[in-house]
């Protein structure tokens, strides 16, 4: 027997407790017969005033991974999605993502598929025909830049420009107005940029990214849409969703 509502796929999703965007964003992308089951990685909503505060935030998220996996595995998911993009690339190498895979598998106690932003992004960029030069938008502090640039270089991309919104708390990442996101995309765009990539799973980017593809006339990859797309396609689910960008509509 299979789950009555999740008869095609039950996704177990781990995301920080302060994150208000991943859950509704993933639900917008969810086809019929697929269900999303959220486990929260407990962190406080402490102020983020500088690089040291942001590094501490990532440390706290990382420490909370195992207990979140314990919680989500009780619903017997078919596949795990890491709903936090910074942790996936922290360290600037895919080795970091592989270490997270091993931690999840050890805690899950059985083989299970895992999707992370670090793995989803290069596949999505190649699908869209993007070969080399990108720009990035994040809600992070500048300390993240070295990790993002090293990661981008490892997957074969040059970051032409990067903008950090320096949000002042984890919860407030989800409060960034869409007008700010639009202006930020325009700031980092240019004829030398083939695509724009957004990191930060709590940034409310899904609709802005989709509309920006029309007026920028190039791919704009919101990290939540990209990650969930990868999880669907990895599991053979080819449903297309309109209104949330070319990746979900065409590939």
C-alpha positions, 0 to 999 in steps of 0.5 A: 500500500502507498500513501493515499495523497502522496501516492507518487512521492512523499518528500521529507524536507528539512529547513530552519525553524525561522524559514517561512518561505520554503514550505509555501514555495515548495507547495506551489510546485507540488504536483498532484500525488506528491506531498511535502513533509516539513521538519524544522531545524531549530535555531533562534531568530537572533540578530545578524549584524556582521560576518561573525553573526552569519557564520554562527547562524550557519553553525547553528543550522548545521548542528540542527540537521540530525534531529530534523532528520530524525523527525522527518523520517518518522513519516517514512518519506521516499526522498529527502530535500535539504531546504537550506541552500547556504549549508549545501555550499558552505566550504565552497566545495561539493565535498561539503554537500557529499558530507551532508549526504553521508550525515543524512544517510547515517541518521536515516538508517537506510538508503534514501535519495537526497536533493541539495541546492549544490547538486540541483544548480549545475544541472539546471544551468546546463539544461538552460544552456548557460555556459559560463558567466552568471550573477548572484543575489543573496540575503547573506552577509559578505562572509558568504561570498568566498564560499559561493565563488569557490562553489561556482568555480568548481561547477564551472561558472564565473560569478561576474557580480554578486549582491548581498542584501545583508538581512538583519535576522533569519526571519527578516529574510522572508520579509524582503519586499519584492520591489527590493528584489527587482531592483537588485536583479537590475543592479547585477544584470548586464550584457556580460551575464548569461543568467542570474542565480538567487541563493537563500531559501528564505528569500521570497523570490519565486514569483519575482524570478519568474517575471524577471525572466521576461523583462531581463530576457535570460534565466533567473534561477530562484534556489527553491524552484531549482532545488524542488525541480531537481527533486521531482526530475530525479524521481521521474516526475516530469509534470510542468508548472506554469508561472514559476519560470522556464525551468519548471515550464519547459524542462 
